[in-house]
Amino acid sequence: MTTRRCFLLLFGVVAAWIVASAWAQQPGRVQKVGILSPGNRADMVCLSNNQGGGVGCFLEALRALGYTEGRNVAFEYRFADGAAERLPALAAELVSLRPDVIYTYTTGGADAAAGATTTIPIIVGPAAESTFDRLAGNFARPVGNVTGLTLNSLGQNAKCLEILKELAPRTSRVAVLANPDNPNYRRDPGVLESAASQLGIVLTRVDARNASDLPQAFAMIRASGADAIFMDDDAALAGTSEVRKEIIKWALGRRLPVASPSSRVAPDGGLVSLGTDNSALVRRAAFYVHRILGGAKVADLPVERPTTYKLSVNRGTAAALGLAIPQALLLRADEVIQ
């Protein structure tokens, strides 16, 4: 082999080594996460009072896992601003951007994302258990492209009704405030009938989709003769600050206790909440996204149910309603709001 050929061969080997070394030193490719929020940009704030923040706590958890926007991850946001009908179009926009994974929460978000793609992994956290029955199928090994964390259970709702009766023993008629657009609550109040019957309570369903429906809903509650309100843990009702607070304010003005499986209700003036730690569920969803970005398959990530619930009782509201909180219940409570 001539000297020139040896030189060219050596040069080629060295050049290839330099290119390979430079490539190896490049940071990993920037992965794209699509975020579909049924709420608004207020969700970007991660609250510290167990109320969570559908987007804020998720981003905070990803940062703790080592993700930095622009360095190893890029985010594409779409906010429905409380308008559930916008979710399918927003989900389609995200899918067109070809993210590596989509994160969303609530049944509306899950259904919209699942309707827009059957191939891109979708992490939902949280949503109602029945949502995953439809979209994941097998909880232990999800079928398809959807997995995540469930929000609560029917047993939790029944227990919340029991605690309402314990706090307000004279309660005999309860208005169940539900969103008719949420498939998880179309069965209400039927799913609570067994518990209500044992407690001597008559249930009346009252529908409300958003703030504009509240005047009509309030009129129906008055007409029903209800002496308490059970507010479903729906994103547009208990999950929307303005709506939730308006309902509670109206109820307190008429000396009606409000109970809910949403952890947001008691801190805002409701009588009792038996809720899940929403921020913990959102953070767990971030870990699921991390697993997907690391190469895991949806089938490898089982749908998880919450294992603990937080009982919050508002002592100030009880006093305003002339109710005495039993000592046994105070001892059981995880949070007593003064």
Secondary structure as UniProt FT lines:
FT   HELIX           3..24
FT   STRAND          31..37
FT   HELIX           41..44
FT   TURN            54..55
FT   HELIX           56..64
FT   TURN            65..66
FT   TURN            70..72
FT   STRAND          73..79
FT   TURN            81..82
FT   HELIX           84..86
FT   HELIX           87..96
FT   STRAND          101..104
FT   HELIX           106..116
FT   STRAND          122..127
FT   HELIX           129..135
FT   STRAND          146..150
FT   HELIX           154..167
FT   TURN            169..170
FT   STRAND          173..178
FT   TURN            180..181
FT   HELIX           183..185
FT   TURN            186..189
FT   HELIX           190..192
FT   HELIX           193..199
FT   STRAND          202..207
FT   HELIX           211..213
FT   HELIX           214..224
FT   STRAND          228..231
FT   TURN            235..239
FT   HELIX           241..253
FT   TURN            254..255
FT   STRAND          258..260
FT   TURN            263..265
FT   HELIX           266..268
FT   STRAND          272..275
FT   HELIX           278..293
FT   TURN            294..295
FT   HELIX           298..300
FT   STRAND          310..314
FT   HELIX           315..320
FT   TURN            321..322
FT   HELIX           327..332
FT   STRAND          335..337
//
